[in-house]
Amino acid sequence: PPKACDTHAHVFGPADRFPYAENRSYTPPDAPLQNYLGMLDALGFARGVLVQGSAHGRDNSAMLDALQREPARLRGVAVADADVAAGTLRQWHVLGVRALRFNHFFRGGQLHYRGGIPLGVAETHAAVMAELGWHLQLWIDVKDLSDTIPALKALGLPVVVDHMGRTDAAAGINTAGFQSLLRAIDEGWCWAKLSGAHRLSRRAPDYPDARPFHEA
């Protein structure tokens, strides 16, 4: 439809211009802006949202460069350490950034994906984010969402949860975690990206067991 928007994509590289982080969890193939625009054109998407990928760590340069080159079509979600100044966030806003992404995804008791920013840092930036009208994007497995909701509400920011809550499709939609996501959406302060079916399901190519999460 008109104004259709792809809400979650990464640009990577080219590595000779935008090097990958040394402590990255994975090394992607280069996925430059022109490839992404070609995909949007092929699918009929008028707009897109670029999210800082962890392979570039905390250096947003590739994503910010893409926003500068396509200011009418693209917006961005950046990452920011606690020591990133309020003035820098305001500069990013001019370029098209509209959110910061935080990581609250655990494996084996440790944050998963090196280069992500822990959720606790959000408190440092919350006031400026609110001033700019930004939202908080959250990478989380919904099994951990219930315990996190009080802290999220205290920030006073709209929250967008990645990839339908990044749970295991085999567990079904009636788990306490996924139900807590549905309640948060119903309350009006939280949204979920209808993306990343392959993060929930291993039944490629159509991921039929992810559909109930999409419908819910």
N, C-alpha and C positions, 0 to 999 in steps of 0.2 A: 504493500500500500504506500501512498505518498508519505514522505518523511520517515519511512521505515529506518530503524536504527539498530545496528549491530552493537550490543552493549559490552562486548568483552573480546578484545583481541590484543595481541602483542606485536610489536615490531622488534626485530632482533638484527643487530649489525647495521651495515656490513662491518664485520669484525675488524677490518683494517682501519676503519674510521671510528667505530664505537666498540672498543674492546670489551670482551666479557669479563666478569668479575673473577678474580683468581680463586676465590673460595666458593664458586658456584656449585650447585647440586647437580647440574646437567649442562650439556653444551648443545644448544639447538643449531640447526642449519640457519644460515642467514635468511631473514624474512624481512626484506626492506619495504619501505612505504609503497613503492610502485606495485609490488606484488599484492599488498593489501587493497589498494585502490582498485586494482584489476578485479579482485574477488568481489568487492562491493558492487562494481559496475556489472559484473556478470550475473549477480544475484538480484540486482535491482534495489540495493540499499542506498538511500540518499545520504545517510549519516553513519558515523562510527565512533566508538569510544575505545581509545587505546589505554591499556593498563600496563603499568611498569612490570616487566617480567623479572623474576629473580635472577635469571642468568646474567643480567646487567647489574645485579646487586643494587646498591643505593645511588648509582649514577643514572639519573633520568635523562641523560643527554640525547639518546636516540629517540625517545618518545617526545621530548620537547622539540627536537628538530622537526619531527613529523608534524606536530601541531603548528609550528611556524609556517610550514609549507602548505598546509591545508586548513587555514583558520576558519573558513566558512563551513567545512564539512566535518571536522573532527574535534573532539574534546578528549581530555586526558585524566587519568588517575595516577598520581605520583606516589612515591614513598619518601619519607623524611625522618631522619634521626631527630633526637631531642635537641640537638645543637643547631638545627636549621633555623635561621632567623625568620621572624615574622615578615620582614621586608622581602625575603626570598619567596615566601609563599605568595605574597601579593604580586610579585613579578611573574610567577608561574600562572597566576589567575589571568593576567593580561594575555598570556600565551594560549590560554584555553584549558588549564587544569581546573577541575571542579570537585576533586576529592583526594583524600589520602587513603592508601591501602595499608591495613595492618594484619599481622599474622597471629592467629591464636589456634593454629593447627598443630596438634601434638602427635608424635609417634614415639613410643617407648619412653614417655615422660618428658621428651624434649621437643622444642619447637622444630617443626619440619620445614625444610627449604631454607638453606643458608641465604642470607641477604635480606630476608624479610624483617619488617619492623615489628617488635612486640606490641601488643595492644596497649600495654601500660604507658607507652610514649604518647598515646592520643591525648592524654590530659594536658600535656605541654602545649599542644597545638589547638586545642578545642576552641578557645576564645577567638582566635583568628579565623579558624574554619567557619565558625558561626557567623562572624562578621562578613565573610566572603560568600556565605550561602552554600558552602560545600557540604558534602555528605562524607560519612566514614564507610569505606568499603572493608569488609571483613572476610578473611580467609579462615574458615572454621569448619570443623566437623560438628554437625548439630548435636551430637551426643554431649558436647561441652557447652552448648548454648545456654541452657537453663542457669548454670552457675554464673554465667557472664552477663546475663540480662541486667541485674542491678547496676553494674558498672557502666554498661552501655547507656542505660537511661539517664544516669547521673551526668553523662557528658552533654546531654541536651542536643544531640545531632541526629539527623536522619541516618539510618544504618542500612547499608545494602550488603546482603550476604551472598557471597560467591556461589555459583554452581549448584543452586537448589539445596544448599546445605551440605554438600560434599559427603553424603553418607553412603552406606552400602545398600544398593538396591535390593539385595537379597533379604535385608531386614524388614522391608516393607515400610509403609507410610504411618503405621500406628505406633512407632517407637516414641518414647517420651521426648527425645530430642527433636524429632521432626515435628511432632505436635506442638512443641514450644515455639518452633519457627512459625507455624501457621497462626498461632495465637498472637505472636509479635506482629505479623503482617496485618492481622485483623484489627489490632489496636492502632494501627496507622503510623507508627514510627519506624517501621522496618519494611524493607523490600527484599525480594530474592531475585537473582538473575536466573532467567530461564536459559541456562547455558550449561555446558560441560556434562552432557549426558554420559560421555565416556568416562567421566570421573566417578559416576555412580555404578555403572554397568560394565560388564565385560562381554556382553553379547552383541558384538559388532556384526553388521554395520548399522543396524537400525536401533539397537539398545531398547528393545521393547519393554524391559522391566524398569526402565527409567520413566516411562510414560506416566505411571500413576503419580509420581512426584510432580511432574510437570502439570498434570491436571489438578492436583490438590493445591 
